[in-house]
Amino acid sequence: MNQFSTDVINLGRTPERFDGLVNTPVFRGSTIVVNSFSEWEEFKRNGGVYRHYGRFGAATAKSFESAINALEGGAGSMVFPSGLSACTHSLMACVEANSHVLIADNIYGPTRNFADNILIKMGVSVEYFDSTNLEALTQKINHRTSVVFIESPGSMTFELSDVAAISAISHQYGAKVLVDNSWATPLLFQPLKHGADISIQSVTKYIGGHSDILMGVATANAETYEQLTKTGHWFGETTSPDDIYLASRGLRSLAVRLKQHENSALIIAQFLATHPAIKEVLHPALETSPYHDLWLRDFDGSSGVFAFYLKESEPSYVQKFFDSLKLFHIGLSWGGFESLILPVGQADRTHTDLPKDGYLVRLNIGLESVFDLQKDLEYALQCAEQMLVESVL
Ligand SMILES: *Cc1c(COP(=O)(O)O)cnc(C)c1O
């Protein structure tokens, strides 16, 4: 896993500043006093006086932000109280009044809700496009386009988008490119190095890694960083130092956790790909994936979230499958230590065609023994198949 295995251990840590403690402690505080009138005036002259307040974050936030920024290769990062908040404030930072925004059709659902309900209310015209098709982008982008927002791989269906090509086209029109990079984390893909302007993480997922915090972070290039942070501050966004501490703790083990998630997910994906009850497995690292070449070109590995279609969509069959699982629990989110399964059925799309038959299921492969996980799925599929045979007889 390249140089990042060492980086995640050391980035953002300055024990010499904290009596030798290896971790930056939790710094809680609203007021931050200065030593004299002249120091206050000095801050004012440098435009920094209003940064002397807890809302702008103290050492706990700054050390986490500096670590993420180094991993993403940006000019600066800003923490947010949720991944969704990182998405919405990145949009608000870049959108212009009366402009046009292009959003990938496979975007995370709540990001779509924000665009459809808040951006539209502000007079922004929101349009969706198939981000795997560069022609769809060139047909829809125009000089009013202020933002192109993509997620790669896309939510639920795991299509990859060509961030470099999308950025090159978008920048010709003066549009900013925002990438939701939560699946890959900055360890497996760095959108800014491929031309994007902001890379967004739901820290809730792999970086937090323990299903006990909600948090986000956005990292911007030099041309976009100031507008991102000012926008976040104008909205009054602030993130709990306790949560940031847990996120920093998660970061230290991110490289080894990801490797385990990756290996187990590939084993399960290959098992499902050959199972007679499965129609198709959606995982960009599989050689059969239409996105495999792009994945090889851009990514340094894969994580542990992917999807598959059951051939059968009969409700009693689907219910039997889900209710026969013992290790995979039904639940939202992913990136934690525990395996999860999500009944999707059909992904919500307005501008791309998805297969209408079959039943879409998303898996989060956790850190359990992959042998046990495979047995769990095998048994549940067998129960559902058995029921099908009995109902035919
Ligand atoms: C979960 C998720 C988010 C939102 O993160 P929260 O921390 O739950 O707000 C954003 N994007 C993607 C791709 C996600 O999976």
The ligand as an SDF file (V2000), in Angstrom:
LIG
                    3D

 15 15  0  0  0  0  0  0  0  0999 V2000
  -22.2330    8.1260    3.8210 C   0  0  0  0  0  0  0  0  0  0  0  0
  -21.8620    8.9310    2.6370 C   0  0  0  0  0  0  0  0  0  0  0  0
  -21.8720   10.3190    2.6710 C   0  0  0  0  0  0  0  0  0  0  0  0
  -22.3810   11.0950    3.8590 C   0  0  0  0  0  0  0  0  0  0  0  0
  -21.6400   10.8780    4.9870 O   0  0  0  0  0  0  0  0  0  0  0  0
  -22.2780   11.1000    6.4750 P   0  0  0  0  0  0  0  0  0  0  0  0
  -21.0770   11.2050    7.3100 O   0  0  0  0  0  0  0  0  0  0  0  0
  -23.1420    9.9180    6.7380 O   0  0  0  0  0  0  0  0  0  0  0  0
  -23.0550   12.3780    6.4090 O   0  0  0  0  0  0  0  0  0  0  0  0
  -21.4580   11.0010    1.5550 C   0  0  0  0  0  0  0  0  0  0  0  0
  -21.0570   10.3540    0.4530 N   0  0  0  0  0  0  0  0  0  0  0  0
  -21.0270    9.0130    0.3780 C   0  0  0  0  0  0  0  0  0  0  0  0
  -20.5590    8.3610   -0.8560 C   0  0  0  0  0  0  0  0  0  0  0  0
  -21.4370    8.2530    1.4560 C   0  0  0  0  0  0  0  0  0  0  0  0
  -21.4560    6.9280    1.3670 O   0  0  0  0  0  0  0  0  0  0  0  0
  1  2  1  0
  2  3  1  0
  2 14  2  0
  3  4  1  0
  3 10  2  0
  4  5  1  0
  5  6  1  0
  6  7  2  0
  6  8  1  0
  6  9  1  0
 10 11  1  0
 11 12  2  0
 12 13  1  0
 12 14  1  0
 14 15  1  0
M  END
$$$$
